[in-house]
Amino acid sequence: QVQLVESGGGLVQAGGSLRLSCAVSGSTFAIKNMAWYRQAPGKQRELVAGIRIGDITNYAESVLGRFTISRDNAKNTVYLRMNNLKPEDTAVYYCNVQGWFGHEDYWGQGTQVTVSS
C-alpha cells in the first residue's frame, strides 16, 4: 500500500524558513510527477509547486522566488524549501505523487504551516 508521510511543518514568524519533506513508501510504481499543494481555511486547494521527470519545475506565482521544490529519486522523497514566509502562506500543505498511469495518484495526510506576523 502506498503511503506518503509528510514532515517539517510548524509555526514560524514572518520572514522565516521551513523545509517540508514527503517520503513515499510502499510504491510499486514509477513516480513521474511530484508536487506540493496547500489549502487555507475557507479556500480551495491550490498547486504550490511541481517537479516532473527531468527536474522540470513549476511554481505558483505567489511563491516564485521564495519556494524551491526538489526531489531525491533514490529516496522517493520530495522537498519544499520555503523562505521569506508570509502570513498568507499559512495553510495545510499536501504532497501529491503521480505515476505514468491515471490511477497512480496519491496524496499525503497534510502538514500544517502557520506563519505569524
BELSULSUL-V924680 format. One record per pair of residues at least 4 apart in sequence whose ideal C-beta (glycine too) atoms are under 7 Angstrom apart, sorted by the first residue. I is the first residue (numbers start at 1). J is the second residue. D is the distance in Angstrom with one decimal. If there is no record, write none. Layout:
I/J/D + I/J/D
//
This chain:
1/26/5.1 + 2/24/6.8 + 2/26/4.9 + 2/27/5.4 + 2/106/5.0 + 3/25/5.0 + 3/26/5.3 + 4/22/5.6 + 4/24/5.5 + 4/95/5.6 + 4/97/6.6 + 4/106/5.8 + 4/107/6.6 + 4/108/3.7 + 5/23/5.1 + 5/108/6.9 + 6/20/6.4 + 6/21/6.9 + 6/22/4.8 + 6/95/5.6 + 6/108/4.4 + 6/109/6.6 + 6/110/6.8 + 6/111/4.3 + 7/21/5.1 + 7/111/6.6 + 8/18/6.0 + 8/19/5.3 + 8/20/4.1 + 8/21/5.2 + 8/111/6.6 + 9/18/7.0 + 9/20/6.4 + 9/93/6.4 + 9/111/3.4 + 9/112/5.0 + 9/113/4.9 + 10/18/6.4 + 11/114/4.7 + 11/116/6.6 + 12/16/3.8 + 12/18/5.7 + 12/85/5.7 + 12/115/5.8 + 13/116/5.4 + 14/85/6.3 + 14/86/5.9 + 14/87/5.9 + 14/115/5.7 + 14/116/6.7 + 14/117/5.3 + 15/84/6.0 + 15/85/6.8 + 16/85/5.4 + 17/82/6.2 + 17/83/4.8 + 17/85/6.7 + 18/82/5.0 + 18/85/6.7 + 18/113/6.3 + 19/79/6.1 + 19/80/7.0 + 19/81/5.0 + 20/36/6.8 + 20/79/6.7 + 20/80/4.3 + 20/93/5.8 + 20/111/6.3 + 21/77/6.1 + 21/79/5.5 + 22/77/6.5 + 22/78/4.9 + 22/95/3.4 + 22/108/5.5 + 23/75/6.9 + 23/76/6.5 + 23/77/4.8 + 24/31/6.7 + 24/76/4.1 + 24/97/5.7 + 27/31/6.7 + 27/76/6.1 + 29/99/4.0 + 29/104/4.9 + 30/99/5.9 + 30/100/6.1 + 31/76/6.5 + 31/97/5.3 + 31/99/6.2 + 32/52/6.9 + 32/53/5.8 + 32/98/5.5 + 32/99/5.6 + 32/100/5.3 + 33/50/6.2 + 33/52/5.2 + 33/97/7.0 + 33/98/4.4 + 34/51/5.3 + 34/71/5.3 + 34/78/4.0 + 34/97/5.1 + 35/47/6.3 + 35/49/6.6 + 35/50/3.8 + 35/96/4.7 + 36/48/4.5 + 36/49/5.2 + 36/69/6.4 + 36/80/4.7 + 36/93/5.9 + 36/95/5.6 + 37/45/5.1 + 37/46/6.3 + 37/47/5.6 + 37/48/6.0 + 37/94/4.8 + 37/96/6.1 + 38/46/6.2 + 38/48/5.2 + 38/91/3.8 + 38/92/6.6 + 38/93/4.8 + 39/43/6.4 + 39/45/4.2 + 39/91/5.7 + 39/92/5.3 + 40/90/6.4 + 40/91/4.2 + 46/60/6.5 + 47/60/6.0 + 48/60/5.4 + 48/63/5.8 + 48/67/6.6 + 49/57/6.6 + 49/58/6.9 + 49/59/4.8 + 49/60/7.0 + 49/63/6.7 + 49/67/5.7 + 49/69/3.9 + 49/80/6.3 + 50/57/6.8 + 50/58/5.1 + 50/69/6.9 + 51/55/6.2 + 51/56/7.0 + 51/57/5.0 + 51/69/4.9 + 51/70/6.9 + 51/71/5.3 + 51/78/6.7 + 52/56/4.5 + 57/69/5.6 + 59/63/5.5 + 59/64/4.8 + 59/67/6.4 + 63/67/4.1 + 66/82/6.8 + 66/83/5.2 + 66/84/4.8 + 67/80/6.1 + 67/81/6.6 + 67/82/5.1 + 68/81/4.4 + 69/78/6.9 + 69/79/6.9 + 69/80/5.4 + 70/79/4.9 + 71/77/6.9 + 71/78/4.8 + 72/77/4.8 + 78/95/5.9 + 82/89/6.9 + 85/89/5.0 + 85/115/4.6 + 86/115/6.1 + 87/115/5.0 + 87/116/7.0 + 87/117/4.7 + 89/113/6.4 + 89/115/5.2 + 90/113/6.4 + 90/114/5.1 + 90/115/5.1 + 91/113/6.2 + 92/110/4.3 + 92/111/6.9 + 92/112/5.5 + 93/110/6.6 + 93/111/5.4 + 93/113/5.5 + 94/107/5.7 + 94/108/5.4 + 94/110/4.8 + 95/108/4.3 + 96/106/7.0 + 96/107/5.4 + 97/106/5.3 + 98/104/6.0 + 98/105/5.1 + 99/104/2.9 + 100/104/6.8
//
